[in-house]
Amino acid sequence: MAADLGELLVPYMPTIRVPRTGDRVFKSECAFSFDSPESEGGLYVCMNTFLGFGREHVERHYRKTGQSVYMHLKRHVKEKATGAAGGGAIPRRRNGKVFLDLELNRDFNGEDYEYEDEAKLVIFPDHFEIPLPNIEELPALVTIACDAVLNAPSAYKKQEPESWEEEIQVSRHARSLRQLDNGVRIPPSGWKCQKCEMRENLWLNLTDGAVLCGKWFFDGSGGNGHALEHYRETNYPLAVKLDTITPDGADIYSFEEEEAVLDPHVSEHLSHFGIDMLQMQKGTENGHHTDNKPRPRVSEWEVIQESGMKLKEVYGSGYTGIKNLGSSCYLSTVMQVLFSIPDFQRMYVGNLQRIFDYSPLDPTQDFATQMAKLGHGLLSGQYSKPPMKSELIEQVMKEEYKVLNWHQQKGISARMLKALVSRGHPEFSSNRQQDAHEFLLHMINLVERNSAGSENPSDVFRFLVEERVQCCQTRRVRYTKRVDYCIQLPAPFEAASNREELLAYEVKRKEAEENMRPPPEPVRARIPFTACLQAFTEPENVPDFWSSALQAKSAGVKTSRFASFPEYLVVQIKKFTFGVDWVPKKLDVVIDVPDFLDLNRLRATGLQAGEEELPDLMPPIVLPEDTRDNSMSSLDSPEIDEAAVMQLAEMGFPLEACRKAVYYTGNMGPEMAFNWIIAHMEEPDFAEPLTLPSMIDPGPSAGDSPTGAALLGNSPPEESIAILTSMGFPRTHSIHALKATNNNLERALDWIFTHPEEEEESDALSDMADTEPNDNAFSNANSHSDSTLSPDGDASGPRVKDGPGRYELFAFISHMGASTMSGHYVCHIKKEGRWVIYNDHKVCLSERPPKDLGYVYFYHRLSSS
């Protein structure tokens, strides 16, 4: 038999590989679906690419690659026999050597289930099976490869940075910690250091109850180091950070061990000083990391999650939850909302088979494939099936009403998509909580980048904003337009409808703080939505406004209105500001958000009768040597840092190219100039001498001008373009940004990050601008799409789906916690005429959707009929 197996595998030996360092082995989830070894069909791992495939998708991979040998992994989950459950035991693994390092499924109740792992080689297309392990009968190379795959760590364990929480060890002092019976009781708030006035980064010594400031803590928060001094004086080893105490634990530091530690008895140690952990605000649930203080926003968590209500679970298509991977709820809520929009459903789920069939050899790295995978998982209903009647009866008999059985609402894991879309991003690639609004813009950016040549579903969010700037001295105006995807509305406290109640609360709060008493029940400012909208359209001062009418800086005022209305309107309430520790802090407000919006009165009207436009002039480019008395020859030889030029030339670049690089980056040093060279070295005139046509031959318009200003041409200043391109941004994109911000370099940088554009689109706009000069970068319609036309037939901009400004609320994302860097997100979506709450993997009908506590709101356009 051994010889037969050896001969059988001979034709496939060249395709069987042993995983090398750096190879990722996907043995926990299919690349195209959410099938796993626990699924009915198990998981097939390619023995060449180490990609995993469910039973429905392995044939596709075989046909596309010709790879025939796969390892089939199957985990059999069984309910333990009555009386076999061990108290608090985890699911028992019968064959521990098979799936080494395959993480345990937390959906299983450890006291009721056990599992058995099975592995075998499968040869396609005949599905010939070879059970594993089979050391005696398999060739040595195959045995080594199989062992390596089975013992390889999870692909995601290699991708995910190890967080400090995973490395924390139990302190050696935890079990035998001595606590002084000195009568110290810690109030729930109003703390300050006993040796200074610090109220941030405070630590409670678990031996004597001293509250002192820190200095060493790794989150960058400051202090005077009094907690550490106290340890050196007393040798009391453990301290807990006061604003991290939740029902699930707290941040604990050991001075003697010089590291963060765990204290299994922290609840007892805190109760010694009158702190009941179970009564603290809920802070860490299913991986929702928080930095909550004990009392703020007492009911926010309960209200937003609709805790205490008997919410009815819903199942089926569109009602599938997403598992929390550890502070990943910001991603879950955004993706739930996006895939409730028909355009995203059509793009990714409607084209599922085409996307899968034309996916690259590594589908885990393909954006469209992973979006289609997630969309199908959410909308198919395959992963959201109601429990069988017999299971419900059994659950009732066991009195497990509040514990979801593992067969119910398991949800799906967006781990593969998260790894892809967060790759290279300093924030989203971490395991920390993030801003859901920022992630939404990040996803819109990725959708745009990956929709070249095809339908772009994120177009439903695009709209134009008309900005009107008026020179306060001459009263002349300038109108410009910019693309946006979201309106950000401030929350003006001065407009609160309960101001008297707020003032009374503030007095009581200060009194409680001064007297070290518990604070009063919080009072939230209630702000009308109309006040937020009014603040959006209010005039604002423009700092350093350059008036082309005066040819000098002047006071300017800007107002904004809608030049077009999107199909789906995204409204963010700006609830966050920065505290003294540079951590975003949340405004504790409620907004009376309406179900229906009519924004037609905010539609832009353009230049009005009696208004006079500012001249199309730009500030003169003043070089260091340039004065009014200089001859033209001085303009032929602008000041250039020759030392930087020679430094670049020594690297082997052409001398003239080095001179241009230094000049166009404003003599900002060889590093910036080097970036310019790298960005422009493919251009045909790269090594040609530096020429400044706008200076050498300014033309009659500039020459006739009494101020010497050049006419505002089609392109922004080359110096500004060069600085942006030297930072790695495409030239056409840089021009686009400068035009949209009136050639303000700092604003252009912000615009690039917040308004990502397709390079092809920028090229098309640039080409059109070359043939039809216009100060407004968006005034030229994109002739490739009818969607650029407004209802009256006028060009309104690139890919803008204009229409009436009447909307209905259909979804909102809510945040719980003190800042965007912590807390938890849930979303509510209106489906089939009823509100549904999506709280990670749990999906239920909403009884009281907390619309007034939302963070990001989504409206869809109502038909004009």
Secondary structure as UniProt FT lines:
FT   HELIX           2..9
FT   HELIX           10..15
FT   TURN            21..22
FT   TURN            37..38
FT   TURN            40..41
FT   STRAND          43..46
FT   TURN            47..49
FT   STRAND          52..53
FT   TURN            55..57
FT   HELIX           58..65
FT   STRAND          69..79
FT   TURN            82..83
FT   TURN            87..88
FT   STRAND          92..93
FT   TURN            96..101
FT   TURN            106..107
FT   TURN            110..112
FT   STRAND          113..123
FT   TURN            124..127
FT   STRAND          128..132
FT   TURN            135..137
FT   HELIX           140..151
FT   HELIX           155..159
FT   HELIX           164..167
FT   STRAND          169..170
FT   TURN            172..173
FT   TURN            175..176
FT   STRAND          202..205
FT   TURN            206..208
FT   STRAND          211..213
FT   TURN            218..219
FT   HELIX           226..234
FT   STRAND          238..241
FT   HELIX           242..244
FT   TURN            247..248
FT   STRAND          252..254
FT   TURN            255..258
FT   STRAND          259..262
FT   TURN            264..265
FT   HELIX           266..271
FT   TURN            272..274
FT   HELIX           277..279
FT   TURN            286..287
FT   TURN            296..299
FT   HELIX           300..305
FT   TURN            306..308
FT   TURN            317..318
FT   HELIX           329..338
FT   TURN            339..340
FT   HELIX           342..344
FT   HELIX           345..349
FT   TURN            350..351
FT   HELIX           352..357
FT   HELIX           363..365
FT   HELIX           367..379
FT   TURN            382..383
FT   HELIX           389..397
FT   TURN            398..399
FT   TURN            401..402
FT   TURN            406..407
FT   HELIX           415..421
FT   TURN            422..424
FT   TURN            426..429
FT   HELIX           436..449
FT   TURN            450..453
FT   HELIX           457..461
FT   STRAND          463..471
FT   TURN            472..474
FT   STRAND          477..484
FT   STRAND          487..490
FT   HELIX           493..495
FT   TURN            497..498
FT   HELIX           499..514
FT   TURN            515..516
FT   STRAND          525..528
FT   HELIX           529..537
FT   STRAND          540..547
FT   TURN            548..551
FT   STRAND          552..562
FT   STRAND          568..574
FT   STRAND          576..578
FT   TURN            580..581
FT   STRAND          584..586
FT   STRAND          589..592
FT   STRAND          596..598
FT   HELIX           600..602
FT   TURN            609..610
FT   TURN            624..625
FT   TURN            628..629
FT   HELIX           632..636
FT   HELIX           642..649
FT   TURN            650..652
FT   HELIX           655..664
FT   TURN            665..667
FT   HELIX           670..680
FT   TURN            681..682
FT   TURN            684..687
FT   HELIX           693..696
FT   HELIX           699..704
FT   TURN            706..707
FT   HELIX           718..726
FT   TURN            727..728
FT   HELIX           731..740
FT   TURN            741..743
FT   HELIX           745..754
FT   HELIX           759..771
FT   TURN            777..778
FT   TURN            783..784
FT   HELIX           786..788
FT   TURN            791..792
FT   TURN            798..799
FT   STRAND          806..816
FT   TURN            820..821
FT   STRAND          824..831
FT   TURN            832..833
FT   STRAND          834..839
FT   TURN            840..841
FT   STRAND          842..845
FT   HELIX           851..853
FT   STRAND          854..861
//
